[in-house]
Structure formats: C-alpha cells, structure tokens
Amino acid sequence: MRRLLGTSSREMHKFLPYAWFRGKCVPFKEANVSIATHALHYGTGAFGGMRAIPDPNQNSSILLFRADRHAKRLSQSAKLLLADLEEGYVLDALHQTIKANQPNKPIYLRPFVYTSDLGIAPRLHNIETDFLIYGIELGDYLSPNGVSCRFSSWTRQEDNSLPLRGKISGAYITSSLAKTEAVESGFDEALLLNSRGKVCEASGMNIFIVREGKLITPSVDQDILEGITRASIIQIARDIDIDVIERAVDKTELLIADEVFLSGTAAKITPIRKIESTSLNANRPIMDKLRNILIEITEGRNNEYKHWITRINL
Ligand SMILES: Cc1ncc(COP(=O)(O)O)c(C=O)c1O
C-alpha cells in the first residue's frame, strides 16, 4: 500500500514537551499507544479542546477559559461512552500538565478519554479506558478577518444515531469529510445541515446570525454540539440586552442575514464573509461587540466574568 503523502502534522504543530499519559506527566515523545488500541479502530473516544494563554497583565500565570465547563462536558462525553471520568480528575491533570510545560505562548489543550484496550470487537463493556492530555501552541485557527463557506453535501448525524452532545471522536468523520470537501472546492469552511434540512453548524464551530438586531442560533434540539463558546456568547449577549433566539434556522436565512459568524474554542468568533457565491455584509456591529467582550474575558481583563477564568500560577 502506498503511504498517503501530505504535510506531516509533526511539521504543522508545535507540540508541548510534556503530555499526561497513564496517570502522570511524561515527555510527549514517550506518550505512545499500541497499533491495536481499540479506540484507534472504532472511534470510541471523546475529546475536549481548551485554550490557555499566558496572562498578558501578569507574568508567570496561565489563564484557562471555562475550565469547569470543559471538564464537565468531557465527563459527560465519557458517560455517553459508558466510562467514568471525574471532572475533578480532569481539572487536576490539566493543572499538572500546564505546570509541567510552563507555556509562554497561547496553547490549545486536548484531553482525550478512550478505550485503551487492545484487540477487536466494537463494544463499550468489559473494556479498559484511559485518559490523556497533550497540547500544542495555537494562534488563530481561522482568519479573524473572515472565512468563505459552502454548504456541505454531508449531513450532520442525528442524536439517535450517535450521542451528539459528547465530543465523540468517531463522529468527526463527518466534519473531516465536510472540511476537506470545502477546502478542495475553494472554500475555507463547511456548513452542515441536519437531517431535517436545517442549519446545524460548521465542521468544528457553532453558528450565529443577526437579523433585525436579534441574535439567532440553532437550538440544542438541532443536532448541534452544545458549544461552550456558544453558551458564553448567549450569556454575554443577554447581559448586554441583546435579544437571543435559539431556534431552527433555514439555509436561506444565512444569505440575507445582517451578520453571520462562527464560534468555537479554536475559531473563537470568526465572521463569515461569503457563502458559496453570496457575499455577506462586512459591517458586523453586534459580532464586534461580542467579540471584544469575549477577548477581554479570555485575557483576564473583565471583572464581571472573572469566574469564567481559572488562573494557574507557574
Ligand atoms: C462539531 C463542533 N461544533 C461546535 C464546536 C464549538 O464548541 P466549543 O465552543 O465548546 O469549542 C466544536 C468544538 O469543540 C465542535 O467540534
């Protein structure tokens, strides 16, 4: 078999030197699993994704955004895979991993719970699970100036075919197919509809539109991932008296909306400038307001939301 060629991810990413593996911090290069690892074959893992930045206002401390919510979602994802992962354990492992790495740049942490047993048979009973964390240095995942999108020919899965409220690794085959289809046809991102033909989300981000001054986003019954950035944006918007409506969104609403943007841990808030052949409004006052507040919060400059930030002293 021919090995598929591409840019190696080892060249693309700057991995942090230490990972959390089998209950302790070890050098990243020594954190390796067997080729017979169950999760590698069946997608039976669940992951999280969190950003952490050096505090721009104070040396030697790292700020984590909504660490408790991320730990809770990962623990719930594990539960959906019939595994036990306590939130406190995740938080403690994150803390130790950050301390071991002493990061001085913005990083992205990837905690992962997975069936670590070796061998075959897709199942979730009578199987060993494990938990790991690794990190990479990460700046902007998508251009903060905006992205072009296409509607994907792939449909987002339904909650009764797999547990969509967890970040289940096997589910990301659809995101991967959609993202590559978008990029190979000249766009930056994919927009997925659900099986009812309603707008769902992008390959790894939730979506918002603004119409007549109101912020609208697909509701949690639309087969979306319940994004933590999404929940934070909704809270911030309500706190500054912007009406927020969570409901089913039609495809054509995106094309005539006053503003359209994506939200996610990696993407932060990223505007959509074009969908297929339709250019969207470049003036986005509501998105700008929300983005500025979110940046203030993540950089530890907003007292009102300081309970969303965990500070780790190095
Ligand atoms: C499919 C999908 N939707 C939405 C999101 C955004 O979620 P969050 O804001 O929690 O990062 C992500 C990223 O985790 C994702 O993978």
The ligand as a Gaussian input file, in Angstrom:
#p B3LYP/6-31G(d) Opt

LIG

0 1
 C      -18.604000      19.922000      15.998000
 C      -18.316000      21.100000      16.866000
 N      -19.243000      22.077000      16.994000
 C      -19.028000      23.149000      17.773000
 C      -17.840000      23.322000      18.464000
 C      -17.638000      24.522000      19.347000
 O      -17.641000      24.133000      20.687000
 P      -16.806000      24.914000      21.809000
 O      -17.259000      26.329000      21.764000
 O      -17.161000      24.232000      23.065000
 O      -15.373000      24.784000      21.443000
 C      -16.849000      22.353000      18.344000
 C      -15.572000      22.496000      19.058000
 O      -15.385000      21.947000      20.086000
 C      -17.088000      21.207000      17.544000
 O      -16.163000      20.253000      17.416000

